[in-house]
Amino acid sequence: MSAVPRRPILPRRVLLVLAAAALVATAGAAPAAASSRPYARDVYFAAGYERQVDSRTCTAAATAMMMNFIARRDLNLGQLYILRWEQVRDALVDSVQRGSDPLGWSRAATYFSNRTPRPTVYAWEAYGSARTALRRAARQIAITGKPVGMLVAHGRHAMVMTGFTSAGDPSRTADFTLETIWVSDPNGSAHRAYSATATPLNSYLETDATPYYNAAWYGRYIVIVPQA
C-alpha cells in the first residue's frame, strides 16, 4: 500500500485572501437572489367591480371601479354623472364626443378619489412600448396600493389593472420581471389574469381630440396612473 500524500499547509496570508474572496462572492450574490423573489399585489375585490351601463361609459365605469378598490367598498358612484363630469373637462372635439379620453379619465379619477379615504392625484402617462407602460403601472400599484387605468382596443375602451405578479418587488428595485397582470374589464371579465407579454394594452390610435392631445397620445401606450 502506498503512503497517502499529505495536504499542503497554506500560509496564513493565503488563507486570509481566500476567505476575503469568498465573502465578496457571497455578498455579490445576495442582491440578485433577493431581486428574483416572487412578489404579488392585487387590489381587486368582488364587490368593487362595475359593469358599464352603456357603450359610452367605459371610462366612467372604470373610474367608479378604481374608487371602489381604493375605498374597499362600493361607493355607488353614478356612471352617467361621472361621464358628464369627464366630458366637459376632456380634450375630445364636442361634435364627435361619445365617451371620454385619457385627460377626462385622469381628471375624474383624481376628483372622485375625494370620495374615498385616500384622495389621489391620477395622471395620464404615454409610453413608447407596452412593456414600459406596464412596468410603470406595476411599480405604482406596488408603491401606492391603488389601481391603474389602461386604454385598450387602440383607445376605444378602458380597463383597470388591479394587480400583478413579478420576480422582484417593484417598490424596492427596478430589477424586476413582470410575469402576469390582473385586469378588470367593465365590459367583460371582472377579474382576469394575462401574461405580461400578451395583455390587452395596445397603442392609442384615436384622433378625435384637439391637435395637441392627438399628437401626445397617437401611437403611444396610455395608462392612468396614481402618483406617489
N, C-alpha and C positions, 0 to 999 in steps of 0.2 A: 504494500500500500504506500502510495506517495504522500509526502507531507502536504498538509493543507496550507496554501500560501497565506501569509498574514496580510490583513488590510493595511494599507499605508496610513500612517498617522499624519494628518494635515496640520500644518502650522496654525496657531490660533488666529493669526491675521487673516488667513484664507477663510477660516470658518466664519469669522465675523462678516466678511464680504459676502459670502454665500447667504448668510442669514438675512442681511440687509436686502439683497436682491429678491429673496422670497417674499419679504414684507412688501416691497414695492409692487411686485406682481400681484399679490393678493389685494392690495389697496386699489390697484388699477382695475381689477375685475369687478369689484363690488358695485360701482355705479351702473355698469352695463347690466348686471343681474337685476338690480332694483328697477331700472327703467323698463324692463321687459315683463314685470309682474302684471298679471291680469287685473283690469280695472273695469268697473261698470257703474253707470249712473243713469237713472231714468226717473223722470218726474211725473210720469203718467199715473192717473188713477181713473177707474171706470166712470165714476160719477162726473168727472170733469169733461168728458167727451161731448162735443157739439156736432150735430149734423146740420149742414146748411139748409136754410128754408127754401131757397130758390137758386137759380143759376147765377145770380149776381152776387150772392153773399158769401163767397168762399173766404175772402179776407176778413169779413165781419165774423163769420163763424170761427175762423182761426184765431182772431183776436179774443173772442169770448172764451174759447178753449184755453188759450195761453193764460188768461187771467184766472180761470178756474184752477189751473195747475199751480199757479203761484199762490193763490189763496188756500188751496187744499180743500175747496168746497165749491159747489155750484152756485155762482153769483147771480144766475138768472138774468144775464145781460141780454137785451133785445138786439138781435142781429140787424134788423132793419134800421133801428136807431143808430147802431154803430156805423152801418153803411152810409147813412145820411151824414153823419159826423165826418166820416172819411172824405166823402165826395167834395165837400166844399174846402178841403184842405189838401187835396192831392194835385197832381200835375196833369191829369187827363184833360184832353180837349172836351169841353162840355157837350159839344154837338154829337160826339160819338161815345160819351161816357155810359158805361153799363155797370161795371163794378167799381173797383178802385185799383190802386197801383202801389208800388213799394213805398212811396212817400206817404200816401194816405194811411197805409197799413202801419208803418212805423210810428206815425204820429198818434194813431188811435191806440196802439199798444202802450205807448207812453202815457197818454191821457187816462185811459181806462185802468191802468195799473194803480191809479189813485184810489180805486175801489177795493184794493187788496191791502193786506197788512204790510206789503213790501213794495212801495212805489218804485218804479224802474224807468230809466231812460232807455228806450229802444231806438236803434238807428238802422237804416238800410245800408248794406255794405256790398260792394260789387267786386268780384274776383275773376281772374283770367282762367281759372280751372275749377272744376267741381271739387277736386281733392283739397285745394287750398281753402275753399269756402267751407267745406265740411270739417276740416281740422279747426278752423276758427270757431265754428259752431260748437264742436265738442269741447274745446277749451273753455268757452264761455258758459256752457252748461255745467262743466265741472267746477268752475270758479263761483258762479252765481247760484246754481241750483234752479235756474229758470229756463223755460223752453225757448226754442229758436224757430222763427218762421222761414219757410222755403218757398221760392217761386218755381213752379214746375210747369210742365206742358208748354214750355217756351214762353212763360209769363201769363198764361191764360188761367192758371189755377194756383191755389195756395194750400200748403200743407204745413204741419207743425212737426218739427223734430223734437221729440221728448227725451231722448237719451241715446246711449251708445255703449259699446264695449270696445276696449282697446288693450293693447300691450303697453303698459305705462300709464301713469296718471297725468293727463294734460294740464292739470292745475299746478303741477310740480316740475314738469320737464317738457321741453319742446321735442325731445327724442321719444315720441310715442307713435305707435302704429294703430290707426283706426281700423277696426275689424267689422263691426256691424253698427247700423243706426236703427233707432226705433222711430216710427213715423205714425202720426195720427192724421188721417185724411178726412176732411169734413164731408166729402162725397164718396167715401169708400170705407176701408178698414179702420176701425177705431184704434188699433194698436198692432202695427206690423213691423217685423224686422226685415231689413235689407242688408245685403253685403255692402260694405263701404265702397266697393268698386262698381256697384250696379244699383244706384239709388235713383229715385225719380228726379232729383235735381238736374236741370239742364239749362242751356243758355237762354237768356231772355231775348225774344225776337219781336216783341210788340213795339209798334211805332205810333201809338195813339196819344202820346203825351206832348208836352212842349219840347222844342228843339234841344234845350239844354239837357233835359232828363232823358230824351231819346238817345242822345249821344252818350250819356253816362251809363245807361243800362244795356243798350243793344249789344248782343253777343257776349254778355257777361253772365256770371253766376251770382244770383242775388239772394242774400239771406237777411233776415230781420233779427238783429242780434241785441241781447241785453248788454248794456255797457257795464263794466266792472266799477 
